[in-house]
Amino acid sequence: MHILIADDHHLVRRGLKNLLQGEFPSASIEETGDAEAVIKKSLVTHWDVVICDLSMPGKGGLDVVQHMKQHFPKTPVLILSMYPEEQYAVRALKTGAAGYLSKDAAPEELARAIHRVLMGRKYISASIADKMAGDLVAPSKSPHDLLSVRELNIFQLLASGKSVSDVALQLCVSVSTISTYRAKILSKMDLKSNAELTRYALEHRLI
């Protein structure tokens, strides 16, 4: 079995690798620090499961999900993130992720999630199942639901206090590109400033 771990923090990758080696002793486990490397590795190696952080430099976890869904639809991608599951899990699942797990989850929960997605099933918590069922009855119409995957990622970074320059550096794009995204985000959400983005994010538990 081949497992790929993608996270921009070395200690997180090493901890996950050690945990998984205990649970899957015969597995071949590789690690990388960004989404672009995941995409490149997917072209030369078949992965039985990809464990990917939601937010990384350059492309994010949902970009990885979209790529794998389009080119390798049988490879499950499990999103592991520090962001609240009630706000991001549903979006990840709708994008095509096989599951969404908080980094605060217990090690045995991660093991259960991997076993489940390896069987071709989705992994979701009871609270997310309830939210998805509720959305079927009364679909969510929050302003942040209007944002694309890329816009949501940039929204998170701006709302967390990063400047346009900081975000441009982290995502490896130009300042003008982030400025354009920022203007679109503010327009879609009917907000006026980064301070309002932060207030909205805190009120909706997005950061």
C-alpha positions as CSV (number, residue, x, y, z in Angstrom):
1,M,0.0,0.0,0.0
2,H,1.2,3.5,-0.8
3,I,0.3,6.5,1.4
4,L,1.2,10.1,0.6
5,I,1.2,12.8,3.4
6,A,1.1,16.4,2.4
7,D,1.6,19.1,5.0
8,D,3.8,22.2,5.1
9,H,4.9,21.5,8.7
10,H,7.7,19.0,9.0
11,L,6.8,18.0,12.6
12,V,3.2,17.3,11.5
13,R,4.3,15.1,8.6
14,R,6.8,13.2,10.8
15,G,4.2,12.6,13.5
16,L,1.7,11.4,11.0
17,K,4.2,9.1,9.3
18,N,5.2,7.5,12.7
19,L,1.6,7.0,13.6
20,L,0.8,5.4,10.2
21,Q,3.8,3.2,10.2
22,G,2.5,1.7,13.5
23,E,-1.0,1.2,12.0
24,F,0.1,0.0,8.5
25,P,3.6,-1.5,9.0
26,S,3.9,-2.9,5.5
27,A,2.8,0.4,3.8
28,S,5.2,2.6,1.8
29,I,4.7,6.1,3.2
30,E,6.0,9.3,1.5
31,E,5.7,12.9,2.6
32,T,5.8,16.3,0.9
33,G,5.3,19.9,1.9
34,D,3.1,21.4,-0.8
35,A,0.2,20.6,-3.1
36,E,2.2,21.0,-6.3
37,A,4.5,18.2,-5.2
38,V,1.4,16.0,-4.6
39,I,0.2,16.7,-8.1
40,K,3.6,15.8,-9.6
41,K,3.9,12.6,-7.5
42,S,0.4,11.5,-8.6
43,L,1.6,11.4,-12.2
44,V,4.3,8.9,-11.5
45,T,3.0,6.8,-8.5
46,H,-0.3,5.2,-7.7
47,W,-1.4,6.3,-4.2
48,D,-3.9,4.2,-2.2
49,V,-4.7,7.2,-0.1
50,V,-3.5,10.9,0.1
51,I,-3.7,12.7,3.4
52,C,-3.6,16.4,2.8
53,D,-3.6,19.6,4.8
54,L,-6.3,22.1,3.8
55,S,-4.0,25.1,3.7
56,M,-0.5,25.0,2.3
57,P,1.8,27.4,0.4
58,G,0.7,27.7,-3.3
59,K,-2.2,25.5,-4.1
60,G,-4.3,24.2,-1.1
61,G,-5.8,20.9,-0.1
62,L,-9.0,21.4,-2.1
63,D,-6.9,22.0,-5.2
64,V,-5.4,18.6,-4.6
65,V,-8.9,17.1,-4.2
66,Q,-10.0,18.7,-7.5
67,H,-6.9,17.4,-9.3
68,M,-7.2,13.9,-8.0
69,K,-11.0,13.8,-8.6
70,Q,-10.4,14.8,-12.3
71,H,-7.4,12.6,-13.1
72,F,-7.4,9.8,-10.5
73,P,-10.9,9.5,-9.2
74,K,-10.3,6.2,-7.5
75,T,-7.6,7.7,-5.2
76,P,-9.2,8.9,-1.9
77,V,-8.0,12.2,-0.5
78,L,-8.5,12.7,3.3
79,I,-8.3,16.3,4.3
80,L,-6.6,17.0,7.7
81,S,-7.0,20.5,9.0
82,M,-6.8,22.9,11.9
83,Y,-9.9,24.7,10.6
84,P,-13.3,24.0,12.1
85,E,-15.0,21.0,10.5
86,E,-18.5,22.5,10.7
87,Q,-17.4,25.2,8.2
88,Y,-15.0,23.4,5.9
89,A,-15.8,19.7,6.0
90,V,-19.0,20.0,3.9
91,R,-17.2,22.1,1.2
92,A,-14.3,19.6,1.2
93,L,-16.7,16.7,0.7
94,K,-18.7,18.5,-2.0
95,T,-15.4,19.1,-3.8
96,G,-14.7,15.4,-3.8
97,A,-12.7,14.7,-0.6
98,A,-13.1,11.2,0.9
99,G,-13.2,12.7,4.4
100,Y,-12.3,15.6,6.6
101,L,-10.6,15.3,10.0
102,S,-9.5,17.8,12.5
103,K,-5.8,17.8,13.5
104,D,-7.1,17.7,17.1
105,A,-8.6,14.3,16.5
106,A,-7.3,11.3,18.4
107,P,-4.8,9.0,16.6
108,E,-7.3,6.1,16.5
109,E,-9.9,8.3,14.8
110,L,-7.4,9.0,12.0
111,A,-6.7,5.2,11.7
112,R,-10.5,4.6,11.4
113,A,-10.9,7.3,8.8
114,I,-8.1,5.8,6.6
115,H,-9.5,2.3,6.9
116,R,-12.9,3.6,5.9
117,V,-11.7,5.6,2.8
118,L,-9.6,2.6,1.7
119,M,-12.8,0.7,1.5
120,G,-14.2,3.3,-0.9
121,R,-16.4,4.9,1.7
122,K,-16.7,8.5,3.0
123,Y,-15.5,9.4,6.4
124,I,-17.6,12.1,8.2
125,S,-18.3,12.8,11.8
126,A,-21.8,12.6,13.3
127,S,-22.0,16.4,13.5
128,I,-21.1,16.8,9.8
129,A,-23.6,14.2,8.9
130,D,-26.3,16.2,10.7
131,K,-25.2,19.4,9.0
132,M,-25.3,17.9,5.6
133,A,-28.7,16.5,6.3
134,G,-29.9,19.9,7.4
135,D,-28.5,21.6,4.3
136,L,-30.6,19.3,2.2
137,V,-33.7,20.5,3.9
138,A,-32.6,24.2,4.2
139,P,-29.6,24.9,2.0
140,S,-27.0,27.3,3.6
141,K,-26.9,30.7,2.0
142,S,-24.1,32.3,4.0
143,P,-22.0,34.9,2.0
144,H,-18.9,32.8,2.3
145,D,-20.6,29.9,0.5
146,L,-20.4,32.1,-2.6
147,L,-16.6,32.0,-2.6
148,S,-14.7,29.6,-4.8
149,V,-12.1,27.3,-3.3
150,R,-9.3,29.7,-4.1
151,E,-11.2,32.7,-2.8
152,L,-12.0,30.9,0.4
153,N,-8.4,30.1,1.0
154,I,-7.4,33.7,0.4
155,F,-10.3,34.9,2.6
156,Q,-8.9,32.7,5.5
157,L,-5.5,34.2,5.2
158,L,-6.6,37.8,5.0
159,A,-9.1,37.3,7.9
160,S,-6.3,35.8,10.0
161,G,-4.4,39.1,9.8
162,K,-2.1,38.6,6.9
163,S,-1.5,41.5,4.5
164,V,-2.0,41.2,0.8
165,S,1.8,41.0,0.4
166,D,2.0,38.2,3.0
167,V,-0.7,36.2,1.2
168,A,1.0,36.7,-2.2
169,L,4.3,35.5,-0.8
170,Q,2.7,32.4,0.9
171,L,0.7,31.5,-2.2
172,C,3.6,32.2,-4.6
173,V,1.6,34.7,-6.7
174,S,1.8,38.4,-7.4
175,V,0.5,41.1,-5.1
176,S,-1.8,42.4,-7.9
177,T,-3.3,38.9,-8.2
178,I,-4.2,38.8,-4.4
179,S,-5.5,42.4,-4.6
180,T,-7.8,41.3,-7.4
181,Y,-9.0,38.3,-5.3
182,R,-9.5,40.5,-2.3
183,A,-11.7,42.9,-4.2
184,K,-13.8,40.0,-5.5
185,I,-14.1,38.5,-2.0
186,L,-15.2,41.9,-0.5
187,S,-17.7,42.4,-3.3
188,K,-19.2,38.9,-3.0
189,M,-19.6,39.2,0.7
190,D,-20.7,42.8,0.7
191,L,-17.9,43.8,3.1
192,K,-15.6,46.8,3.1
193,S,-12.3,46.0,4.8
194,N,-10.0,43.3,6.1
195,A,-11.2,44.2,9.6
196,E,-14.8,43.3,8.5
197,L,-13.4,40.0,7.0
198,T,-11.9,39.2,10.3
199,R,-15.0,40.0,12.2
200,Y,-17.1,37.9,9.9
201,A,-14.7,35.0,10.1
202,L,-14.7,35.0,13.9
203,E,-18.5,35.3,14.1
204,H,-18.9,32.3,11.7
205,R,-16.0,30.3,13.2
206,L,-14.0,30.3,10.0
207,I,-10.7,30.9,11.6
